Amino acid sequence: MRNSQFCFHHNPDITDQEKKAARIKGGKANRAEIERSKPEMSIKTTQDVALLLAGLINDIRAGEIDIRIANCIGYLSGHLLKAMEVSELSKRLEAVEETLNQFKNDNTR
């Protein structure tokens, strides 16, 4: 607390009733409200992620979205992009392995 050597819960100037009310409230004021009016977005390609992030940037700049929610979406988008990348590489590797196996089988005959 500013201008005090005590934290909120140890400050003798704060009544027990105020401390109890703060415990009951338990950080509810810190929760970010999620706007549910936006339609669900299908995110299947990297272009979809780019569109999501572009929209998110505009929402942040317009003050339409809580920054904590925006940070969460940005963080999860990074994981989604990585998963898409790994999935694509896995498909390509399988195709290469299949081609190599066909090549080996053709040469052993």
Backbone atoms as SQL, in Angstrom:
CREATE TABLE atoms (id INTEGER PRIMARY KEY, chain TEXT, resi INTEGER, resn TEXT, atom TEXT, x REAL, y REAL, z REAL);
INSERT INTO atoms VALUES
  (1, 'A', 1, 'MET', 'N', 0.845, -1.177, 0.000),
  (2, 'A', 1, 'MET', 'CA', 0.000, 0.000, 0.000),
  (3, 'A', 1, 'MET', 'C', 0.887, 1.236, 0.000),
  (4, 'A', 2, 'ARG', 'N', 0.501, 2.201, -0.784),
  (5, 'A', 2, 'ARG', 'CA', 1.287, 3.429, -0.882),
  (6, 'A', 2, 'ARG', 'C', 1.271, 4.174, 0.443),
  (7, 'A', 3, 'ASN', 'N', 2.397, 4.773, 0.736),
  (8, 'A', 3, 'ASN', 'CA', 2.569, 5.592, 1.936),
  (9, 'A', 3, 'ASN', 'C', 2.286, 4.816, 3.227),
  (10, 'A', 4, 'SER', 'N', 2.544, 3.544, 3.209),
  (11, 'A', 4, 'SER', 'CA', 2.337, 2.708, 4.396),
  (12, 'A', 4, 'SER', 'C', 3.443, 1.662, 4.455),
  (13, 'A', 5, 'GLN', 'N', 3.847, 1.331, 5.650),
  (14, 'A', 5, 'GLN', 'CA', 4.872, 0.292, 5.796),
  (15, 'A', 5, 'GLN', 'C', 4.241, -1.096, 5.871),
  (16, 'A', 6, 'PHE', 'N', 2.899, -1.163, 5.828),
  (17, 'A', 6, 'PHE', 'CA', 2.180, -2.420, 5.939),
  (18, 'A', 6, 'PHE', 'C', 1.492, -2.777, 4.625),
  (19, 'A', 7, 'CYS', 'N', 1.326, -4.078, 4.405),
  (20, 'A', 7, 'CYS', 'CA', 0.490, -4.526, 3.296),
  (21, 'A', 7, 'CYS', 'C', -0.966, -4.403, 3.728),
  (22, 'A', 8, 'PHE', 'N', -1.872, -4.643, 2.803),
  (23, 'A', 8, 'PHE', 'CA', -3.299, -4.472, 3.085),
  (24, 'A', 8, 'PHE', 'C', -3.738, -5.292, 4.292),
  (25, 'A', 9, 'HIS', 'N', -3.347, -6.562, 4.335),
  (26, 'A', 9, 'HIS', 'CA', -3.841, -7.457, 5.382),
  (27, 'A', 9, 'HIS', 'C', -3.191, -7.231, 6.749),
  (28, 'A', 10, 'HIS', 'N', -2.071, -6.543, 6.788),
  (29, 'A', 10, 'HIS', 'CA', -1.409, -6.282, 8.068),
  (30, 'A', 10, 'HIS', 'C', -1.500, -4.822, 8.501),
  (31, 'A', 11, 'ASN', 'N', -2.180, -4.030, 7.720),
  (32, 'A', 11, 'ASN', 'CA', -2.316, -2.611, 8.025),
  (33, 'A', 11, 'ASN', 'C', -3.329, -2.422, 9.153),
  (34, 'A', 12, 'PRO', 'N', -2.911, -1.819, 10.265),
  (35, 'A', 12, 'PRO', 'CA', -3.835, -1.621, 11.390),
  (36, 'A', 12, 'PRO', 'C', -4.939, -0.601, 11.091),
  (37, 'A', 13, 'ASP', 'N', -4.778, 0.199, 10.036),
  (38, 'A', 13, 'ASP', 'CA', -5.803, 1.176, 9.669),
  (39, 'A', 13, 'ASP', 'C', -6.973, 0.542, 8.911),
  (40, 'A', 14, 'ILE', 'N', -6.797, -0.687, 8.441),
  (41, 'A', 14, 'ILE', 'CA', -7.853, -1.392, 7.710),
  (42, 'A', 14, 'ILE', 'C', -8.634, -2.240, 8.717),
  (43, 'A', 15, 'THR', 'N', -9.938, -2.083, 8.715),
  (44, 'A', 15, 'THR', 'CA', -10.759, -2.825, 9.685),
  (45, 'A', 15, 'THR', 'C', -10.836, -4.303, 9.309),
  (46, 'A', 16, 'ASP', 'N', -11.132, -5.132, 10.301),
  (47, 'A', 16, 'ASP', 'CA', -11.288, -6.561, 10.052),
  (48, 'A', 16, 'ASP', 'C', -12.419, -6.820, 9.059),
  (49, 'A', 17, 'GLN', 'N', -13.446, -5.991, 9.118),
  (50, 'A', 17, 'GLN', 'CA', -14.574, -6.142, 8.208),
  (51, 'A', 17, 'GLN', 'C', -14.133, -5.887, 6.759),
  (52, 'A', 18, 'GLU', 'N', -13.310, -4.873, 6.544),
  (53, 'A', 18, 'GLU', 'CA', -12.795, -4.579, 5.199),
  (54, 'A', 18, 'GLU', 'C', -11.901, -5.705, 4.702),
  (55, 'A', 19, 'LYS', 'N', -11.079, -6.254, 5.606),
  (56, 'A', 19, 'LYS', 'CA', -10.203, -7.367, 5.231),
  (57, 'A', 19, 'LYS', 'C', -11.022, -8.599, 4.851),
  (58, 'A', 20, 'LYS', 'N', -12.089, -8.861, 5.626),
  (59, 'A', 20, 'LYS', 'CA', -12.948, -10.007, 5.342),
  (60, 'A', 20, 'LYS', 'C', -13.644, -9.828, 3.993),
  (61, 'A', 21, 'ALA', 'N', -14.141, -8.621, 3.740),
  (62, 'A', 21, 'ALA', 'CA', -14.816, -8.335, 2.468),
  (63, 'A', 21, 'ALA', 'C', -13.854, -8.537, 1.296),
  (64, 'A', 22, 'ALA', 'N', -12.606, -8.142, 1.477),
  (65, 'A', 22, 'ALA', 'CA', -11.606, -8.310, 0.417),
  (66, 'A', 22, 'ALA', 'C', -11.338, -9.795, 0.172),
  (67, 'A', 23, 'ARG', 'N', -11.269, -10.605, 1.245),
  (68, 'A', 23, 'ARG', 'CA', -11.045, -12.044, 1.090),
  (69, 'A', 23, 'ARG', 'C', -12.224, -12.701, 0.370),
  (70, 'A', 24, 'ILE', 'N', -13.442, -12.280, 0.719),
  (71, 'A', 24, 'ILE', 'CA', -14.632, -12.841, 0.080),
  (72, 'A', 24, 'ILE', 'C', -14.652, -12.492, -1.406),
  (73, 'A', 25, 'LYS', 'N', -14.307, -11.259, -1.696),
  (74, 'A', 25, 'LYS', 'CA', -14.270, -10.824, -3.093),
  (75, 'A', 25, 'LYS', 'C', -13.237, -11.639, -3.860),
  (76, 'A', 26, 'GLY', 'N', -12.124, -11.939, -3.219),
  (77, 'A', 26, 'GLY', 'CA', -11.127, -12.875, -3.736),
  (78, 'A', 26, 'GLY', 'C', -10.617, -12.647, -5.140),
  (79, 'A', 27, 'GLY', 'N', -10.392, -11.439, -5.517),
  (80, 'A', 27, 'GLY', 'CA', -9.818, -11.183, -6.829),
  (81, 'A', 27, 'GLY', 'C', -10.831, -11.164, -7.961),
  (82, 'A', 28, 'LYS', 'N', -12.112, -11.186, -7.624),
  (83, 'A', 28, 'LYS', 'CA', -13.124, -11.187, -8.686),
  (84, 'A', 28, 'LYS', 'C', -12.997, -9.954, -9.573),
  (85, 'A', 29, 'ALA', 'N', -12.535, -8.859, -9.012),
  (86, 'A', 29, 'ALA', 'CA', -12.374, -7.635, -9.802),
  (87, 'A', 29, 'ALA', 'C', -11.243, -7.771, -10.817),
  (88, 'A', 30, 'ASN', 'N', -10.349, -8.732, -10.600),
  (89, 'A', 30, 'ASN', 'CA', -9.222, -8.914, -11.506),
  (90, 'A', 30, 'ASN', 'C', -9.559, -9.791, -12.704),
  (91, 'A', 31, 'ARG', 'N', -10.726, -10.389, -12.701),
  (92, 'A', 31, 'ARG', 'CA', -11.097, -11.267, -13.811),
  (93, 'A', 31, 'ARG', 'C', -11.372, -10.452, -15.057),
  (94, 'A', 32, 'ALA', 'N', -10.920, -10.986, -16.164),
  (95, 'A', 32, 'ALA', 'CA', -11.165, -10.324, -17.441),
  (96, 'A', 32, 'ALA', 'C', -12.505, -10.795, -17.986),
  (97, 'A', 33, 'GLU', 'N', -13.300, -9.859, -18.458),
  (98, 'A', 33, 'GLU', 'CA', -14.591, -10.198, -19.035),
  (99, 'A', 33, 'GLU', 'C', -14.390, -10.566, -20.502),
  (100, 'A', 34, 'ILE', 'N', -14.991, -11.667, -20.894),
  (101, 'A', 34, 'ILE', 'CA', -14.884, -12.137, -22.270),
  (102, 'A', 34, 'ILE', 'C', -16.147, -11.752, -23.018),
  (103, 'A', 35, 'GLU', 'N', -15.959, -11.073, -24.138),
  (104, 'A', 35, 'GLU', 'CA', -17.094, -10.688, -24.964),
  (105, 'A', 35, 'GLU', 'C', -17.549, -11.912, -25.750),
  (106, 'A', 36, 'ARG', 'N', -18.789, -12.277, -25.579),
  (107, 'A', 36, 'ARG', 'CA', -19.295, -13.491, -26.216),
  (108, 'A', 36, 'ARG', 'C', -20.107, -13.194, -27.479),
  (109, 'A', 37, 'SER', 'N', -20.152, -11.958, -27.900),
  (110, 'A', 37, 'SER', 'CA', -20.963, -11.614, -29.066),
  (111, 'A', 37, 'SER', 'C', -20.240, -11.896, -30.379),
  (112, 'A', 38, 'LYS', 'N', -18.949, -12.140, -30.315),
  (113, 'A', 38, 'LYS', 'CA', -18.206, -12.412, -31.544),
  (114, 'A', 38, 'LYS', 'C', -18.499, -13.834, -32.008),
  (115, 'A', 39, 'PRO', 'N', -18.651, -14.028, -33.310),
  (116, 'A', 39, 'PRO', 'CA', -18.926, -15.384, -33.817),
  (117, 'A', 39, 'PRO', 'C', -17.689, -16.272, -33.681),
  (118, 'A', 40, 'GLU', 'N', -17.934, -17.570, -33.580),
  (119, 'A', 40, 'GLU', 'CA', -16.826, -18.520, -33.516),
  (120, 'A', 40, 'GLU', 'C', -16.063, -18.453, -34.829),
  (121, 'A', 41, 'MET', 'N', -14.739, -18.604, -34.738),
  (122, 'A', 41, 'MET', 'CA', -13.893, -18.495, -35.921),
  (123, 'A', 41, 'MET', 'C', -13.205, -19.821, -36.172),
  (124, 'A', 42, 'SER', 'N', -13.306, -20.317, -37.380),
  (125, 'A', 42, 'SER', 'CA', -12.612, -21.543, -37.747),
  (126, 'A', 42, 'SER', 'C', -11.147, -21.197, -38.013),
  (127, 'A', 43, 'ILE', 'N', -10.244, -21.870, -37.317),
  (128, 'A', 43, 'ILE', 'CA', -8.819, -21.584, -37.470),
  (129, 'A', 43, 'ILE', 'C', -8.129, -22.876, -37.897),
  (130, 'A', 44, 'LYS', 'N', -7.944, -23.020, -39.220),
  (131, 'A', 44, 'LYS', 'CA', -7.378, -24.256, -39.757),
  (132, 'A', 44, 'LYS', 'C', -6.090, -24.038, -40.539),
  (133, 'A', 45, 'THR', 'N', -5.817, -22.804, -40.888),
  (134, 'A', 45, 'THR', 'CA', -4.618, -22.511, -41.675),
  (135, 'A', 45, 'THR', 'C', -3.834, -21.376, -41.020),
  (136, 'A', 46, 'THR', 'N', -2.599, -21.222, -41.477),
  (137, 'A', 46, 'THR', 'CA', -1.797, -20.115, -40.951),
  (138, 'A', 46, 'THR', 'C', -2.413, -18.768, -41.345),
  (139, 'A', 47, 'GLN', 'N', -3.084, -18.735, -42.486),
  (140, 'A', 47, 'GLN', 'CA', -3.759, -17.500, -42.890),
  (141, 'A', 47, 'GLN', 'C', -4.896, -17.170, -41.914),
  (142, 'A', 48, 'ASP', 'N', -5.592, -18.201, -41.416),
  (143, 'A', 48, 'ASP', 'CA', -6.646, -17.980, -40.429),
  (144, 'A', 48, 'ASP', 'C', -6.068, -17.385, -39.148),
  (145, 'A', 49, 'VAL', 'N', -4.893, -17.881, -38.748),
  (146, 'A', 49, 'VAL', 'CA', -4.244, -17.350, -37.545),
  (147, 'A', 49, 'VAL', 'C', -3.854, -15.892, -37.774),
  (148, 'A', 50, 'ALA', 'N', -3.343, -15.609, -38.968),
  (149, 'A', 50, 'ALA', 'CA', -2.961, -14.231, -39.290),
  (150, 'A', 50, 'ALA', 'C', -4.184, -13.306, -39.241),
  (151, 'A', 51, 'LEU', 'N', -5.311, -13.767, -39.761),
  (152, 'A', 51, 'LEU', 'CA', -6.543, -12.962, -39.713),
  (153, 'A', 51, 'LEU', 'C', -6.995, -12.757, -38.273),
  (154, 'A', 52, 'LEU', 'N', -6.910, -13.805, -37.459),
  (155, 'A', 52, 'LEU', 'CA', -7.271, -13.693, -36.049),
  (156, 'A', 52, 'LEU', 'C', -6.411, -12.646, -35.363),
  (157, 'A', 53, 'LEU', 'N', -5.098, -12.723, -35.574),
  (158, 'A', 53, 'LEU', 'CA', -4.184, -11.789, -34.917),
  (159, 'A', 53, 'LEU', 'C', -4.384, -10.360, -35.420),
  (160, 'A', 54, 'ALA', 'N', -4.653, -10.200, -36.708),
  (161, 'A', 54, 'ALA', 'CA', -4.906, -8.858, -37.249),
  (162, 'A', 54, 'ALA', 'C', -6.169, -8.271, -36.615),
  (163, 'A', 55, 'GLY', 'N', -7.205, -9.085, -36.500),
  (164, 'A', 55, 'GLY', 'CA', -8.430, -8.622, -35.850),
  (165, 'A', 55, 'GLY', 'C', -8.199, -8.292, -34.389),
  (166, 'A', 56, 'LEU', 'N', -7.379, -9.121, -33.740),
  (167, 'A', 56, 'LEU', 'CA', -7.060, -8.906, -32.330),
  (168, 'A', 56, 'LEU', 'C', -6.318, -7.586, -32.133),
  (169, 'A', 57, 'ILE', 'N', -5.385, -7.311, -33.006),
  (170, 'A', 57, 'ILE', 'CA', -4.640, -6.043, -32.935),
  (171, 'A', 57, 'ILE', 'C', -5.602, -4.867, -33.061),
  (172, 'A', 58, 'ASN', 'N', -6.523, -4.957, -34.014),
  (173, 'A', 58, 'ASN', 'CA', -7.499, -3.868, -34.187),
  (174, 'A', 58, 'ASN', 'C', -8.408, -3.733, -32.971),
  (175, 'A', 59, 'ASP', 'N', -8.826, -4.873, -32.389),
  (176, 'A', 59, 'ASP', 'CA', -9.667, -4.829, -31.190),
  (177, 'A', 59, 'ASP', 'C', -8.933, -4.189, -30.014),
  (178, 'A', 60, 'ILE', 'N', -7.655, -4.497, -29.880),
  (179, 'A', 60, 'ILE', 'CA', -6.856, -3.907, -28.796),
  (180, 'A', 60, 'ILE', 'C', -6.746, -2.402, -29.002),
  (181, 'A', 61, 'ARG', 'N', -6.434, -2.007, -30.215),
  (182, 'A', 61, 'ARG', 'CA', -6.264, -0.581, -30.507),
  (183, 'A', 61, 'ARG', 'C', -7.554, 0.197, -30.308),
  (184, 'A', 62, 'ALA', 'N', -8.697, -0.458, -30.531),
  (185, 'A', 62, 'ALA', 'CA', -9.994, 0.205, -30.358),
  (186, 'A', 62, 'ALA', 'C', -10.486, 0.128, -28.916),
  (187, 'A', 63, 'GLY', 'N', -9.724, -0.566, -28.070),
  (188, 'A', 63, 'GLY', 'CA', -10.117, -0.702, -26.673),
  (189, 'A', 63, 'GLY', 'C', -11.295, -1.641, -26.480),
  (190, 'A', 64, 'GLU', 'N', -11.493, -2.563, -27.413),
  (191, 'A', 64, 'GLU', 'CA', -12.649, -3.459, -27.371),
  (192, 'A', 64, 'GLU', 'C', -12.366, -4.786, -26.672),
  (193, 'A', 65, 'ILE', 'N', -11.111, -5.038, -26.325),
  (194, 'A', 65, 'ILE', 'CA', -10.772, -6.321, -25.717),
  (195, 'A', 65, 'ILE', 'C', -9.776, -6.092, -24.586),
  (196, 'A', 66, 'ASP', 'N', -9.956, -6.831, -23.523),
  (197, 'A', 66, 'ASP', 'CA', -9.052, -6.750, -22.376),
  (198, 'A', 66, 'ASP', 'C', -7.671, -7.254, -22.798),
  (199, 'A', 67, 'ILE', 'N', -6.646, -6.547, -22.402),
  (200, 'A', 67, 'ILE', 'CA', -5.282, -6.883, -22.818),
  (201, 'A', 67, 'ILE', 'C', -4.870, -8.272, -22.329),
  (202, 'A', 68, 'ARG', 'N', -5.410, -8.709, -21.191),
  (203, 'A', 68, 'ARG', 'CA', -5.070, -10.045, -20.684),
  (204, 'A', 68, 'ARG', 'C', -5.626, -11.131, -21.596),
  (205, 'A', 69, 'ILE', 'N', -6.811, -10.906, -22.105),
  (206, 'A', 69, 'ILE', 'CA', -7.396, -11.864, -23.051),
  (207, 'A', 69, 'ILE', 'C', -6.601, -11.848, -24.349),
  (208, 'A', 70, 'ALA', 'N', -6.232, -10.659, -24.801),
  (209, 'A', 70, 'ALA', 'CA', -5.444, -10.536, -26.017),
  (210, 'A', 70, 'ALA', 'C', -4.102, -11.249, -25.870),
  (211, 'A', 71, 'ASN', 'N', -3.456, -11.095, -24.723),
  (212, 'A', 71, 'ASN', 'CA', -2.185, -11.785, -24.490),
  (213, 'A', 71, 'ASN', 'C', -2.372, -13.294, -24.531),
  (214, 'A', 72, 'CYS', 'N', -3.447, -13.777, -23.943),
  (215, 'A', 72, 'CYS', 'CA', -3.733, -15.205, -23.933),
  (216, 'A', 72, 'CYS', 'C', -3.949, -15.717, -25.354),
  (217, 'A', 73, 'ILE', 'N', -4.740, -15.008, -26.132),
  (218, 'A', 73, 'ILE', 'CA', -5.002, -15.422, -27.515),
  (219, 'A', 73, 'ILE', 'C', -3.711, -15.397, -28.326),
  (220, 'A', 74, 'GLY', 'N', -2.898, -14.366, -28.131),
  (221, 'A', 74, 'GLY', 'CA', -1.618, -14.294, -28.836),
  (222, 'A', 74, 'GLY', 'C', -0.709, -15.456, -28.464),
  (223, 'A', 75, 'TYR', 'N', -0.645, -15.769, -27.194),
  (224, 'A', 75, 'TYR', 'CA', 0.185, -16.878, -26.709),
  (225, 'A', 75, 'TYR', 'C', -0.294, -18.206, -27.299),
  (226, 'A', 76, 'LEU', 'N', -1.598, -18.445, -27.215),
  (227, 'A', 76, 'LEU', 'CA', -2.143, -19.695, -27.746),
  (228, 'A', 76, 'LEU', 'C', -2.007, -19.774, -29.266),
  (229, 'A', 77, 'SER', 'N', -2.093, -18.635, -29.943),
  (230, 'A', 77, 'SER', 'CA', -1.903, -18.614, -31.398),
  (231, 'A', 77, 'SER', 'C', -0.505, -19.073, -31.767),
  (232, 'A', 78, 'GLY', 'N', 0.473, -18.686, -30.966),
  (233, 'A', 78, 'GLY', 'CA', 1.847, -19.132, -31.214),
  (234, 'A', 78, 'GLY', 'C', 1.965, -20.646, -31.104),
  (235, 'A', 79, 'HIS', 'N', 1.301, -21.216, -30.092),
  (236, 'A', 79, 'HIS', 'CA', 1.313, -22.676, -29.945),
  (237, 'A', 79, 'HIS', 'C', 0.583, -23.353, -31.103),
  (238, 'A', 80, 'LEU', 'N', -0.519, -22.741, -31.533),
  (239, 'A', 80, 'LEU', 'CA', -1.270, -23.294, -32.656),
  (240, 'A', 80, 'LEU', 'C', -0.427, -23.279, -33.923),
  (241, 'A', 81, 'LEU', 'N', 0.263, -22.189, -34.177),
  (242, 'A', 81, 'LEU', 'CA', 1.139, -22.122, -35.357),
  (243, 'A', 81, 'LEU', 'C', 2.226, -23.184, -35.295),
  (244, 'A', 82, 'LYS', 'N', 2.813, -23.396, -34.134),
  (245, 'A', 82, 'LYS', 'CA', 3.847, -24.420, -33.977),
  (246, 'A', 82, 'LYS', 'C', 3.262, -25.807, -34.243),
  (247, 'A', 83, 'ALA', 'N', 2.070, -26.071, -33.715),
  (248, 'A', 83, 'ALA', 'CA', 1.421, -27.367, -33.946),
  (249, 'A', 83, 'ALA', 'C', 1.129, -27.571, -35.431),
  (250, 'A', 84, 'MET', 'N', 0.686, -26.514, -36.111),
  (251, 'A', 84, 'MET', 'CA', 0.432, -26.600, -37.553),
  (252, 'A', 84, 'MET', 'C', 1.723, -26.903, -38.307),
  (253, 'A', 85, 'GLU', 'N', 2.799, -26.255, -37.902),
  (254, 'A', 85, 'GLU', 'CA', 4.099, -26.460, -38.533),
  (255, 'A', 85, 'GLU', 'C', 4.564, -27.901, -38.348),
  (256, 'A', 86, 'VAL', 'N', 4.470, -28.412, -37.136),
  (257, 'A', 86, 'VAL', 'CA', 4.902, -29.782, -36.850),
  (258, 'A', 86, 'VAL', 'C', 4.042, -30.772, -37.633),
  (259, 'A', 87, 'SER', 'N', 2.746, -30.522, -37.691),
  (260, 'A', 87, 'SER', 'CA', 1.844, -31.400, -38.432),
  (261, 'A', 87, 'SER', 'C', 2.198, -31.435, -39.912),
  (262, 'A', 88, 'GLU', 'N', 2.465, -30.266, -40.474),
  (263, 'A', 88, 'GLU', 'CA', 2.828, -30.189, -41.889),
  (264, 'A', 88, 'GLU', 'C', 4.155, -30.905, -42.153),
  (265, 'A', 89, 'LEU', 'N', 5.127, -30.698, -41.281),
  (266, 'A', 89, 'LEU', 'CA', 6.418, -31.373, -41.450),
  (267, 'A', 89, 'LEU', 'C', 6.266, -32.888, -41.328),
  (268, 'A', 90, 'SER', 'N', 5.410, -33.323, -40.423),
  (269, 'A', 90, 'SER', 'CA', 5.165, -34.747, -40.248),
  (270, 'A', 90, 'SER', 'C', 4.562, -35.356, -41.515),
  (271, 'A', 91, 'LYS', 'N', 3.596, -34.670, -42.117),
  (272, 'A', 91, 'LYS', 'CA', 2.993, -35.142, -43.373),
  (273, 'A', 91, 'LYS', 'C', 4.027, -35.218, -44.482),
  (274, 'A', 92, 'ARG', 'N', 4.868, -34.212, -44.567),
  (275, 'A', 92, 'ARG', 'CA', 5.897, -34.195, -45.612),
  (276, 'A', 92, 'ARG', 'C', 6.908, -35.313, -45.407),
  (277, 'A', 93, 'LEU', 'N', 7.291, -35.556, -44.159),
  (278, 'A', 93, 'LEU', 'CA', 8.228, -36.620, -43.856),
  (279, 'A', 93, 'LEU', 'C', 7.633, -37.977, -44.208),
  (280, 'A', 94, 'GLU', 'N', 6.377, -38.194, -43.897),
  (281, 'A', 94, 'GLU', 'CA', 5.715, -39.452, -44.250),
  (282, 'A', 94, 'GLU', 'C', 5.706, -39.660, -45.754),
  (283, 'A', 95, 'ALA', 'N', 5.446, -38.595, -46.512),
  (284, 'A', 95, 'ALA', 'CA', 5.435, -38.697, -47.973),
  (285, 'A', 95, 'ALA', 'C', 6.812, -39.053, -48.499),
  (286, 'A', 96, 'VAL', 'N', 7.860, -38.431, -47.941),
  (287, 'A', 96, 'VAL', 'CA', 9.230, -38.734, -48.358),
  (288, 'A', 96, 'VAL', 'C', 9.580, -40.189, -48.030),
  (289, 'A', 97, 'GLU', 'N', 9.212, -40.634, -46.826),
  (290, 'A', 97, 'GLU', 'CA', 9.499, -42.014, -46.425),
  (291, 'A', 97, 'GLU', 'C', 8.764, -43.004, -47.323),
  (292, 'A', 98, 'GLU', 'N', 7.538, -42.702, -47.669),
  (293, 'A', 98, 'GLU', 'CA', 6.768, -43.582, -48.553),
  (294, 'A', 98, 'GLU', 'C', 7.428, -43.669, -49.928),
  (295, 'A', 99, 'THR', 'N', 7.871, -42.524, -50.433),
  (296, 'A', 99, 'THR', 'CA', 8.546, -42.502, -51.728),
  (297, 'A', 99, 'THR', 'C', 9.843, -43.305, -51.671),
  (298, 'A', 100, 'LEU', 'N', 10.601, -43.149, -50.591),
  (299, 'A', 100, 'LEU', 'CA', 11.843, -43.919, -50.440),
  (300, 'A', 100, 'LEU', 'C', 11.565, -45.409, -50.363),
  (301, 'A', 101, 'ASN', 'N', 10.541, -45.800, -49.631),
  (302, 'A', 101, 'ASN', 'CA', 10.189, -47.217, -49.536),
  (303, 'A', 101, 'ASN', 'C', 9.779, -47.781, -50.885),
  (304, 'A', 102, 'GLN', 'N', 9.028, -47.023, -51.665),
  (305, 'A', 102, 'GLN', 'CA', 8.641, -47.465, -52.999),
  (306, 'A', 102, 'GLN', 'C', 9.875, -47.601, -53.889),
  (307, 'A', 103, 'PHE', 'N', 10.787, -46.649, -53.765),
  (308, 'A', 103, 'PHE', 'CA', 12.013, -46.685, -54.548),
  (309, 'A', 103, 'PHE', 'C', 12.838, -47.918, -54.189),
  (310, 'A', 104, 'LYS', 'N', 12.960, -48.228, -52.892),
  (311, 'A', 104, 'LYS', 'CA', 13.706, -49.410, -52.442),
  (312, 'A', 104, 'LYS', 'C', 13.048, -50.688, -52.949),
  (313, 'A', 105, 'ASN', 'N', 11.729, -50.754, -52.857),
  (314, 'A', 105, 'ASN', 'CA', 11.017, -51.939, -53.317),
  (315, 'A', 105, 'ASN', 'C', 11.165, -52.129, -54.809),
  (316, 'A', 106, 'ASP', 'N', 11.142, -51.059, -55.575),
  (317, 'A', 106, 'ASP', 'CA', 11.301, -51.149, -57.029),
  (318, 'A', 106, 'ASP', 'C', 12.700, -51.602, -57.400),
  (319, 'A', 107, 'ASN', 'N', 13.714, -51.216, -56.641),
  (320, 'A', 107, 'ASN', 'CA', 15.102, -51.569, -56.939),
  (321, 'A', 107, 'ASN', 'C', 15.483, -52.968, -56.450),
  (322, 'A', 108, 'THR', 'N', 14.721, -53.567, -55.546),
  (323, 'A', 108, 'THR', 'CA', 15.047, -54.900, -55.057),
  (324, 'A', 108, 'THR', 'C', 14.412, -55.967, -55.912),
  (325, 'A', 109, 'ARG', 'N', 13.602, -55.617, -56.841),
  (326, 'A', 109, 'ARG', 'CA', 12.921, -56.604, -57.699),
  (327, 'A', 109, 'ARG', 'C', 13.759, -56.963, -58.869);
